[in-house]
């Protein structure tokens, strides 16, 4: 199922809690998802209108073997008439 590719919402950071006030929500998603796929997935599951999707791969602390993050962080801007907090 495509929803399994969305790992979890990010609410533990200060920036993520500030973004909620402006109708932007953060999710950690699978690294294979593209922006159009993330947009379609969020719109279908939460029944909201997504205005923009921004993604980045956050840095990890260096380990002995070196590893890249196994997730991608997506910041979703939702239309002001909609909300994910319903």
For each residue, the residues with C-beta under 8 A, 3 or more apart:
1: 4
2: 5 37 41
3: 6 41 45
4: 1
5: 2 29 30 32 33 41
6: 3 27 28 29 30 41 42 45
7: 27 28 29 30 71
8: 27 28
9: 25 26 27 28
10: 13 16 26 27 28 73
11: 16 17 20 26
12: 16
13: 10 16 17 26
14: 17 18
15: 18 19 26
16: 10 11 12 13 19 20 25 26
17: 11 13 14 20 21
18: 14 15 21 22
19: 15 16 22 24 25 26 75
20: 11 16 17 23 24 25 85
21: 17 18
22: 18 19
23: 20 77 78 79 80 82 83
24: 19 20 75 76 77 78
25: 9 16 19 20 75 76 78 84
26: 9 10 11 13 15 16 19 73 74 75 76
27: 6 7 8 9 10 38 42 73 74 76
28: 6 7 8 9 10 71 72 73 74
29: 5 6 7 33 38 55 71 72 73 74
30: 5 6 7 33 71 72
31: 57 69 70 71 72
32: 5
33: 5 29 30 37 38 41 72 74
34: 37 38
35: 38 39 53 55 74
36: 39 40
37: 2 33 34 40 41
38: 27 29 33 34 35 41 42 53 55 74 76
39: 35 36 42 43 50 53 76
40: 36 37 43 44
41: 2 3 5 6 33 37 38 44 45
42: 6 27 38 39 45 46 48 50 53 76
43: 39 40 46 47 48 49 50
44: 40 41 47
45: 3 6 41 42
46: 42 43 84
47: 43 44 82
48: 42 43 78 79 82 83 84
49: 43 78 79 81 82
50: 39 42 43 53 76 77 78 79
51: 77 78 79
52: 76 77
53: 35 38 39 42 50 74 75 76 77
54: 74 75 77
55: 29 35 38 72 73 74 75
56: 72 73
57: 31 68 69 71 72 73
58: 69 73
59: 69
60: 63 67 68 69
61:
62: 66
63: 60 66 67
64:
65:
66: 62 63
67: 60 63
68: 57 60
69: 31 57 58 59 60 72
70: 31
71: 7 28 29 30 31 57
72: 28 29 30 31 33 55 56 57 69
73: 10 26 27 28 29 55 56 57 58
74: 26 27 28 29 33 35 38 53 54 55
75: 19 24 25 26 53 54 55
76: 24 25 26 27 38 39 42 50 52 53
77: 23 24 50 51 52 53 54
78: 23 24 25 48 49 50 51 82 83 84
79: 23 48 49 50 51 82
80: 23
81: 49
82: 23 47 48 49 78 79
83: 23 48 78 86
84: 25 46 48 78
85: 20
86: 83
